Amino acid sequence: MVNFALQMKTTTTTTCATATPLPFRRSLIAPFSSSVRVSFQPSQKLTRFKVSAAVKKSPKRLKYSVPRLPKEDGLLYIEVDPEGSDTWKLDSAVELLKSGAVGVIPTDTVYAMVCDMTNHDAIERLRRLKEVEATKPFSILCRSLHDIDTYTTGFPRGNSNGLSDYFRAVKHCVPGPYTFILTASKALPKQCVKYGPAIPKYASRKSLGVRIPDDVVCQAVLEKMGAPLISTSVRSPQENQWIIDPVLIADTYGPEGLNFVIDAGVRVANPSTVVDMIQIPPTIIRQGKGPKQPWMADPNDDVEETD
């Protein structure tokens, strides 16, 4: 009798566990390997039911939610938690970057198209994908101020002649939605300097835009990469507007040869604030998500009228 009771209890528990509906989560697209196992549900029937329900809700997004192997030279689509709880999913994208791929990652502003800053062929492919002219600016996404010190001559520091210590001020803005234009150092690869700022007065300078995004997924990619990444914001080729939905990015640039997209949710169409740190005082070139700081000059400010 005891054995029979235990058997009945076990059977009941198992049946309940199987019958309990489980929330459907869009799956990580399988990594770039020959052997892939993707299973997030204990019941195959339950999985098929959930997929069928999702199709009715969002057939467009489901296109990148079905577990599959990317084809040769195809698109790898990875969905991650925006809070960074599953950064292990980023490993396959990082390996692609190290091998010369061009991909799209989230930042604290809009999505960015990125590649290895030391790979000349990757930079050329990025330029072709975005139809970037030779004078169009590329920035680099950095892990920390140490990266900025390595690839630029650094931020202006205070001295006995009354120059303000802007380095101290900048430390309160990073990580954050700012791009700072600084003078490039000799450590910066030549292929990065080749594409200078689009503004004519900067064209002859070896300057560089630097960013430290306040986004856990972006920072995880940079940490796994072990180096900064060349970056440019993702825009629609026809409308020249930022594309903030990663599904639309995949549809737009996937057929053109984009290697991967990391989906961390829809962004807001608000780019970073660009500040020229070469000028004194530092001057805002483009007002974006980052608020104007007291030590920043804005040429668009109204000039006070005098009698």
Salt bridges, closest charged atoms under 4 A:
GLU79 OE2 - ARG26 NH2 2.48
ASP86 OD2 - LYS89 NZ 3.16
ASP91 OD1 - LYS224 NZ 2.80
ASP108 OD1 - ARG211 NH2 2.90
GLU124 OE2 - HIS120 NE2 3.86
GLU124 OE1 - ARG127 NH2 2.73
GLU124 OE2 - LYS194 NZ 3.64
ASP147 OD1 - ARG143 NH2 2.89
ASP165 OD2 - ARG168 NE 3.92
ASP215 OD2 - ARG267 NH1 3.14
ASP245 OD1 - ARG61 NH2 2.91
ASP251 OD2 - LYS60 NZ 2.62
ASP251 OD1 - LYS63 NZ 2.86
ASP263 OD2 - ARG26 NH1 3.34
ASP263 OD2 - ARG61 NH1 3.29
